[in-house]
Amino acid sequence: MAQLTMIQAITNALDMALAKDKDTMIFGEDVGANGGVFRATEGLQAIHGEDRVFDTPLAESGIGGLAIGLALEKFRPIMEVQFFGFVFEVMDSIVGQMARTRFRLGNTRNMPITIRSPFGGGVHTPEMHADNLEGLMAQSPGLKVVIPSNPYDAKGLLLASIEDNDPVVFLEHMKLYRSFRDEVPEEYYTIPLGVAGVPVEGNDVTIVTYGYMVREALKAAESLKEENISVEVIDLRTVSPIDIKTIVASVEKTGRLVVVQEAQRQAGVGATVMAEIAERSILSLKAPIGRVAAPDTIYPFGMAENDWLPNEQDIINKVKEIYFFD
């Protein structure tokens, strides 16, 4: 197995998808010869040609419309929104059209569109680049929303997303792109959508999280182990649909739940997880459900970013509060 960063794993997956299916194509702003802002598509145009990896005008609405038209003609488009904060320019295409097409056309057509986009804080981007808007997508029926937390998952989940016959929003946290390496198989493989991962098993408290916050949760779990608090970390991987079955099984074992997200308390998908557990497993809980999230404010400018974002210590404090609840 190769040791890859997450951006390398994504490039590898895109290369394999293009090689496997001649009807797959990639397009977006600067994704061609330039290889994209983060070089996720670097070298792919030279390998697969300008007809299959190409630049579009700076118009997200046009990118979405192109993807819909190609999907209706039985192509398998992979469109890139350069930063997910720009998604408002293409919301009608995604939520108003792609998400509804299978229903609208009586299950006679597929919408096998993958919408790739970077997002997330901690890298001091300009305004409207780091926003966590996954909740908007997760609350839109007809869409699947995938957020990997490591290179291995990124490759397998991206290939599964591209294979899927429904539209998939695939969000890539910018801070994870090059922050660490992971063993990634060289061959083609997929990870099923809608199935959570359990990177750490434990008995005392369940942490449910996704994206970059998985890294902070893993660090918190390691620190809490030294204080004899056994934490189970669940990485959602897919935030729509959510793998409630895995969460319920964990909560019934530990009796305590902390939900962690980078998004503001009123955003993200944490509230959905909390509501589902309150409805399904409230009698298994030994303490109230804890929540770690960003404040309900507009995403701050870079100078305040580190104070605004949730971190390892915030998670530790909340786990202890729940663990020692009387």
PEVENTA-V456464 format. One line per field, one symbol per residue. burial: 1 if it has 24 or more other C-alpha atoms within 12 Angstrom, else 0. A space follows every 50 residues. Layout:
burial->???
This chain:
burial->00011111111111111100001111111111101101111111100100 01111100011111111111110011111111111110011011101111 11000000011111111111111010011111111111011111111111 11111111111111111111111111110001010001111111111111 11111111111111111111110100001111111111111111011111 11111111111111111111111100110010001111111111000011 00001001111101110111011000
